[in-house]
């Protein structure tokens, strides 16, 4: 495998669709029906500006460039990787087909597709070196993965982990160099959160809930009978809503079995919050949706976004767990 591409449509939210359908795909539905293999970058930019005349030229250049690479530069036999921000896992495969326009998938953000043979084994982000994590952090939808990062990903996927010496990374130029700062910051904060131990994670969730206006009871170490945290307006659980929180801080997705077990001990007036830094299976989301007790599922992505939203109101103990500083960027 001489080259590997990161294909991450819609910020990684199409991860499961990629795997289930055996494809890698990108959006740009406004130009996809008219884009043809063999068109030059300039022709694609002109097409973009014709279809979307209000688009800034730099945005059109960036978008058209990624469409051009997906259509013309990505080749059958190349490696491909995609990322799930929710589960913090990478899926690795090999390109097996040419670029096709799929009108039926356009509304789902997968207008242009290529077939992929995905490997069954996923790679945990936490298993990778800091250098590889950084190199995979670009917010571009389509970009070439650095050689050393490709080797580390393949090593993890085949059970032969390696920590190569990083090479000088090829600069990835975006339409706006600041446009990806928020996404990059989110991933870096997730990396910090993932290093917390279980007790610290429990304290972090409790701290976020307190910053949201609740008072919390945190269960001591040991058997918690499915209740790691109880959050309520009065701190006793007498006033509604009474939120029962389960915290799972470990690798691997939670499935229907875990969700059903959690729901089995709930009172009809309870509200549930299930936290899993390893993410949830699609079946787990279905189970939560049809639960008789209102239940919210939080992944690492939800934890970090809630922490950022309420960081100014968190107490000193919570800030000590994940120290952050505010940075201002032009709007």
C-alpha positions as CSV (number, residue, x, y, z in Angstrom):
1,X,0.0,0.0,0.0
2,X,1.8,3.1,-1.2
3,X,-0.7,5.8,-0.2
4,X,-3.5,6.2,2.3
5,X,-6.3,8.7,2.2
6,X,-8.4,10.1,5.1
7,X,-12.0,10.4,3.9
8,X,-14.2,12.0,6.6
9,X,-17.5,13.3,5.3
10,X,-19.7,15.4,7.5
11,X,-17.1,15.5,10.3
12,X,-17.1,11.8,10.7
13,X,-20.8,11.3,11.4
14,X,-21.1,8.9,8.4
15,X,-18.7,6.4,9.9
16,X,-21.3,3.7,10.4
17,X,-22.8,4.3,7.0
18,X,-19.4,3.9,5.4
19,X,-18.9,0.6,7.1
20,X,-22.4,-0.8,6.5
21,X,-22.5,0.2,2.8
22,X,-18.9,-0.7,2.1
23,X,-18.1,2.8,0.7
24,X,-16.2,6.0,1.3
25,X,-18.1,9.1,0.2
26,X,-18.1,12.9,0.2
27,X,-20.8,15.5,-0.2
28,X,-20.8,18.7,-2.2
29,X,-24.2,17.7,-3.6
30,X,-24.5,21.1,-5.4
31,X,-21.7,20.3,-7.8
32,X,-21.6,16.4,-7.7
33,X,-24.2,15.8,-10.4
34,X,-22.2,18.0,-12.8
35,X,-18.7,17.0,-11.8
36,X,-17.0,14.6,-14.2
37,X,-13.9,12.4,-13.8
38,X,-11.0,14.1,-15.7
39,X,-12.2,17.7,-15.1
40,X,-9.4,20.0,-14.0
41,X,-9.3,21.8,-10.7
42,X,-9.9,25.1,-12.4
43,X,-13.0,23.7,-14.2
44,X,-14.4,22.4,-10.9
45,X,-13.8,25.8,-9.2
46,X,-15.6,27.5,-12.1
47,X,-18.4,24.9,-11.8
48,X,-18.7,25.5,-8.0
49,X,-18.9,29.3,-8.5
50,X,-21.5,28.9,-11.2
51,X,-23.7,26.7,-9.1
52,X,-23.1,28.6,-5.9
53,X,-22.3,32.2,-7.0
54,X,-22.5,33.5,-3.4
55,X,-19.6,31.3,-2.3
56,X,-16.3,32.9,-1.5
57,X,-13.6,32.0,-4.0
58,X,-11.3,30.5,-1.4
59,X,-14.1,28.2,-0.2
60,X,-14.8,27.2,-3.7
61,X,-11.1,26.4,-4.3
62,X,-10.8,24.4,-1.2
63,X,-14.0,22.4,-1.9
64,X,-13.3,21.8,-5.5
65,X,-9.8,20.7,-4.7
66,X,-11.0,18.0,-2.4
67,X,-13.7,16.9,-4.9
68,X,-11.0,16.7,-7.6
69,X,-8.7,14.6,-5.5
70,X,-11.5,12.2,-4.6
71,X,-12.5,11.8,-8.2
72,X,-9.1,11.8,-9.9
73,X,-6.2,11.3,-7.5
74,X,-7.6,8.6,-5.3
75,X,-6.9,5.2,-7.0
76,X,-8.1,1.7,-6.7
77,X,-5.8,-0.1,-4.3
78,X,-5.0,2.9,-2.2
79,X,-5.6,2.7,1.5
80,X,-8.4,4.6,3.1
81,X,-9.2,5.6,6.7
82,X,-12.1,7.3,8.3
83,X,-12.7,8.6,11.9
84,X,-15.6,8.5,14.4
85,X,-15.4,11.5,16.8
86,X,-18.1,9.9,18.9
87,X,-16.3,6.5,19.4
88,X,-12.8,7.8,18.9
89,X,-12.0,5.0,16.5
90,X,-10.5,4.7,13.0
91,X,-11.8,2.4,10.3
92,X,-9.2,1.2,7.8
93,X,-9.8,-0.3,4.3
94,X,-8.7,-0.4,0.7
95,X,-10.3,1.4,-2.3
96,X,-11.9,-1.1,-4.6
97,X,-14.0,1.1,-7.0
98,X,-14.0,4.3,-9.1
99,X,-15.9,7.4,-8.2
100,X,-19.6,7.4,-8.9
101,X,-22.4,9.9,-8.4
102,X,-25.2,8.5,-6.2
103,X,-28.3,10.7,-6.4
104,X,-30.1,8.6,-3.8
105,X,-27.4,9.3,-1.3
106,X,-26.9,13.0,-2.0
107,X,-29.2,14.2,0.7
108,X,-27.3,12.0,3.2
109,X,-24.0,13.7,2.4
110,X,-22.7,10.9,0.2
111,X,-23.2,12.2,-3.3
112,X,-19.9,11.0,-4.6
113,X,-18.9,7.5,-3.5
114,X,-16.2,4.8,-4.0
115,X,-16.5,1.2,-2.9
116,X,-14.2,0.2,-0.1
117,X,-13.2,-3.2,1.5
118,X,-13.2,-2.2,5.2
119,X,-11.3,-4.2,7.8
120,X,-13.2,-5.6,10.7
121,X,-10.8,-4.4,13.4
122,X,-11.0,-0.7,14.4
123,X,-8.1,1.3,15.7
124,X,-8.5,3.2,19.0
125,X,-7.3,6.8,18.8
126,X,-5.8,6.4,22.3
127,X,-3.5,3.6,21.0
128,X,-1.7,6.0,18.6
129,X,1.3,8.2,19.2
130,X,0.8,11.9,19.7
131,X,2.6,12.6,16.4
132,X,0.1,10.4,14.5
133,X,-2.9,11.9,16.3
134,X,-1.7,15.4,15.3
135,X,-1.1,14.4,11.7
136,X,-4.7,13.0,11.5
137,X,-6.2,16.1,12.9
138,X,-6.7,18.1,9.7
139,X,-10.4,19.0,9.2
140,X,-10.2,18.6,5.5
141,X,-12.6,16.0,4.1
142,X,-10.0,14.4,1.8
143,X,-6.3,14.4,2.5
144,X,-3.2,12.1,2.2
145,X,-2.2,10.5,5.4
146,X,1.5,10.9,6.3
147,X,3.6,7.9,5.7
148,X,4.5,7.3,9.3
149,X,0.9,7.7,10.4
150,X,-0.2,5.2,7.7
151,X,2.4,2.7,9.0
152,X,1.2,3.1,12.6
153,X,-2.4,2.7,11.7
154,X,-1.7,-0.4,9.6
155,X,0.4,-1.8,12.5
156,X,-2.4,-1.3,15.0
157,X,-5.0,-2.8,12.6
158,X,-2.9,-5.9,12.0
159,X,-1.9,-6.4,15.7
160,X,1.7,-5.4,15.0
161,X,1.9,-2.0,16.7
162,X,4.8,0.3,15.9
163,X,5.9,3.8,16.9
164,X,7.8,5.1,13.8
165,X,9.8,8.3,13.9
166,X,7.6,11.1,12.4
167,X,8.7,12.7,9.1
168,X,8.2,16.3,8.2
169,X,4.5,16.6,7.5
170,X,3.3,17.9,4.1
171,X,1.5,21.2,4.8
172,X,-2.3,21.0,4.4
173,X,-3.6,24.3,3.2
174,X,-7.2,25.1,3.9
175,X,-9.3,28.0,2.6
176,X,-9.2,29.6,6.0
177,X,-6.3,28.5,8.3
178,X,-8.4,29.2,11.3
179,X,-11.5,27.4,10.2
180,X,-10.5,24.1,11.7
181,X,-9.3,25.4,15.0
182,X,-12.4,24.5,16.9
183,X,-12.5,20.9,15.7
184,X,-8.8,20.5,16.4
185,X,-9.3,21.9,19.9
186,X,-12.2,19.5,20.5
187,X,-10.0,16.5,19.6
188,X,-7.1,17.7,21.8
189,X,-9.5,18.1,24.8
190,X,-10.9,14.6,24.2
191,X,-7.3,13.3,24.3
192,X,-6.9,14.9,27.8
193,X,-10.2,13.6,29.0
194,X,-9.4,10.1,27.8
195,X,-6.3,10.0,30.1
196,X,-8.5,10.4,33.2
197,X,-9.0,7.3,35.3
198,X,-12.5,6.1,36.1
199,X,-12.9,8.0,39.4
200,X,-11.7,11.2,37.8
201,X,-14.1,10.7,34.9
202,X,-17.0,10.3,37.3
203,X,-15.9,13.5,39.1
204,X,-15.7,15.3,35.8
205,X,-19.3,14.3,34.8
206,X,-20.6,15.3,38.3
207,X,-18.7,18.7,37.9
208,X,-20.3,19.4,34.5
209,X,-23.8,18.6,36.0
210,X,-23.1,21.0,38.9
211,X,-22.1,23.7,36.4
212,X,-25.4,23.1,34.6
213,X,-27.3,23.9,37.8
214,X,-27.8,20.5,39.5
215,X,-26.6,19.2,42.9
216,X,-24.9,15.8,42.8
217,X,-24.4,12.7,44.9
218,X,-21.5,10.7,43.7
219,X,-21.4,7.0,44.6
220,X,-18.3,5.7,46.5
221,X,-16.0,3.2,44.8
222,X,-17.5,-0.3,44.6
223,X,-21.0,-1.6,43.8
224,X,-23.3,1.3,42.7
225,X,-26.3,-0.7,41.5
226,X,-26.3,1.2,38.2
227,X,-26.0,4.6,39.8
228,X,-22.7,6.3,39.7
229,X,-24.2,9.8,40.1
230,X,-27.6,11.2,41.2
231,X,-28.2,14.7,40.0
232,X,-31.3,16.8,41.1
233,X,-32.2,20.4,41.9
234,X,-32.2,19.8,45.7
235,X,-29.3,17.4,45.9
236,X,-31.4,14.6,47.6
237,X,-33.3,13.4,44.6
238,X,-36.6,14.4,46.0
239,X,-37.2,17.2,43.4
240,X,-37.7,16.6,39.7
241,X,-35.9,16.0,37.5
242,X,-33.9,13.2,39.3
243,X,-31.1,12.2,36.8
244,X,-29.5,8.8,37.3
245,X,-26.1,8.7,35.7
246,X,-24.0,5.6,34.7
247,X,-20.4,6.3,33.7
248,X,-18.4,3.8,31.6
249,X,-14.9,5.0,31.0
250,X,-13.2,2.2,28.9
251,X,-12.6,1.0,25.4
252,X,-15.4,-0.6,23.4
253,X,-18.9,0.4,22.6
254,X,-21.8,-0.1,24.9
255,X,-24.6,-2.2,23.4
256,X,-28.2,-3.1,24.0
257,X,-27.4,-5.4,26.9
258,X,-25.8,-2.6,28.9
259,X,-28.6,-0.2,28.1
260,X,-31.3,-2.7,29.1
261,X,-29.5,-3.4,32.4
262,X,-29.3,0.3,33.2
263,X,-33.0,0.8,32.4
264,X,-34.1,-2.2,34.4
265,X,-33.5,-0.5,37.7
266,X,-35.0,2.9,36.9
267,X,-38.1,4.4,38.5
268,X,-40.8,5.7,36.0
269,X,-40.1,9.3,37.2
270,X,-36.3,9.0,36.7
271,X,-34.3,10.5,33.9
272,X,-31.3,8.6,32.7
273,X,-27.9,9.7,31.5
274,X,-25.6,7.0,30.2
275,X,-22.0,8.1,29.6
276,X,-19.6,5.9,27.6
277,X,-16.3,7.2,26.4
278,X,-16.0,4.1,24.2
279,X,-19.2,5.2,22.4
280,X,-22.4,3.2,21.6
281,X,-23.5,0.7,19.0
282,X,-26.2,1.7,16.6
283,X,-28.5,-0.9,18.4
284,X,-27.8,0.9,21.7
285,X,-29.2,4.1,20.3
286,X,-32.3,2.3,19.0
287,X,-32.8,0.9,22.5
288,X,-32.4,4.3,24.1
289,X,-34.9,5.9,21.7
290,X,-37.6,3.4,22.5
291,X,-37.0,3.3,26.3
292,X,-40.0,4.1,28.6
293,X,-37.7,6.2,30.8
294,X,-36.2,9.3,29.0
295,X,-32.6,8.4,28.4
296,X,-29.7,10.5,27.0
297,X,-26.5,8.9,25.7
298,X,-23.2,10.8,26.1
299,X,-20.0,10.0,24.2
300,X,-16.6,11.7,24.6
301,X,-17.8,14.3,22.1
302,X,-20.8,15.2,24.2
303,X,-18.7,15.3,27.4
304,X,-16.2,17.8,25.9
305,X,-18.9,20.0,24.3
306,X,-20.8,20.2,27.5
307,X,-17.6,20.9,29.4
308,X,-16.7,23.8,27.0
309,X,-20.2,25.2,27.1
310,X,-20.3,25.3,31.0
311,X,-16.5,25.6,31.7
312,X,-16.8,29.1,33.2
313,X,-19.3,27.8,35.8
314,X,-17.4,24.7,36.8
315,X,-15.8,24.6,40.2
316,X,-12.0,24.5,40.9
317,X,-11.9,20.7,41.3
318,X,-13.4,20.2,37.9
319,X,-11.1,22.7,36.2
320,X,-8.2,21.0,37.8
321,X,-9.2,17.7,36.1
322,X,-9.2,19.3,32.6
323,X,-7.4,22.7,32.7
324,X,-8.4,24.9,29.7
325,X,-7.9,28.5,28.6
326,X,-10.1,30.7,26.5
327,X,-8.9,31.8,23.1
328,X,-10.5,34.4,20.9
329,X,-10.6,34.1,17.1
330,X,-12.1,36.4,14.5
331,X,-15.7,35.6,13.7
